[in-house]
Amino acid sequence: MKLALAFLLLASAAAAASNKADLGDLAKQAASGSAPARQEIERRANGGDAYAEHLMGLMHVSGQGAVQSDTQAVEWFLRAAKKGHVPSQHNLGVIYERTPGSLRDAAEARRWYLSAAEQGYARSQAKIGAFYLDGAGVPADTDLGKAWIEKAAAQGEPYALYRLGMLYLEGRGYEKDPKKAAQLIAQAADGKDRDAQFQAALLYHDGRGVAKDRQKTLQLLRAAADQRQAEAEYMLAVVYRMGWLGVKRNEKQSLALLHRSAVQGHAPAQYQLGLAYAAGEGVKPDSEEAYGWLLRAARQGHAPAIEQVRRIQSGVKKNP
């Protein structure tokens, strides 16, 4: 009886793995524009297959294989998440945390992250840990935050390694140890965490925990900026504008990076972009664009932008 049950369980596992691989192939075909592949995934999803529901959510999030729609993605992820599909639970957390508008719901984000974290999902453990470290919607609790971060870092999760490194760098919850911090942040950067790449760039620039290295600084800044890390985009814009770190001055590249950072809400980039439009530096002078970017920065409390906006509104001649 036990032997028969073991064979049954093995057969079920093999069938599940085969089904997942088959659906994975169909997802690749759907992303390439195959309507029959997409229809087959949706047919299985409507039949209650949790992995197919998860794939439908992914296709709607990315807009590959299905129309881009965060709302429809949530509907599919919810179906799978309620069946216990852990990656879908994590993805719900991401959408509820980051999507602007009516879908943003911090409490729901934490609920689904926690559900996935309690089942050992490293990325969700890192997110829950970060919530407690930052006091994001929950009372700040360094010890609890550390506990979740350590669980995720033990699995090699890059964001958790980055946050653990920052704790050592700041001496928060641990004795300050720049060398250990740099090692952890470097591991996270190697794992493609964009915030870790940016922080590692700063460490190499300043020589904190590592030897100063201009080439590594530039390499890591570019890697973070390529992943749309707003602070890295801004700093790299300054590098190209000033010709630092051994690069040639490139005003066009600098402005492109400045704009990429500004549209993500980085106040210093918005301020500098406003000044560029006001002075016509690298762009055609445009007072409306200038005022618009300065106002965005001012609304985030950027002091120089607030002063510039005050001058504009009071009719006083600007002197950037």
C-alpha angles and dihedrals in degrees: 000000000000091000091051091049091050091052090048092052092048091050091049092050092049091049091050091050091048091049091050092050090047091051091047090057091048090051091054090050092048091050088054090055103268108152094190090054092051091047091052092051090049091047091055092043091053086051090061101259104155095206091050089050088051091051091050088054092050092049092052092047093051099034088229112130093358139042112283108255126148089193093057090042090057091051092054095041090051091055091053095039092055087056089056098260100158101200088053090052090052092047090053088055090052094050095045091047101045112022112102121228130025095344094064108104118157094191093053090046091055092045094055094040089052092049091054093041092055088056091055101262102156100206091052090047088055091049093050090047090052091050090057094042092050098036088235104172091329132071109277110258116173095186094051091043091051092050093056093041091051091052091053094042090053086062091051095250105169099217090050091050088051094050092045089051091052090053090055091044092052096038090236114152089346135056108274110265115168093182094054089042091054091050093052094044090048090053090051091048090051086053089058097251102157097208089052090050090054094046091047088053089056091048092052090045094051098032094237111160090343137056115271111266121177093189093052090047092055093042093052094043089055092047092052093044090051086059091051097253098168098211091050091049090052095047092046089051088056091048091055093043094052099032093238129159091033097297125130116251110264116177094182093054091044093054092046091054092044090055092047090054095043095054088056089059101258102157099206089052091049090051094049092046089052090052091049091055091045093053098033092238106167091338137065109273110261119173094191093053090045093052092045094055094042090051092052091052092045092053088059091056098258100162100210090047091050089054093049092049090048090054093048093048093047092047094243114148111259121237105186 
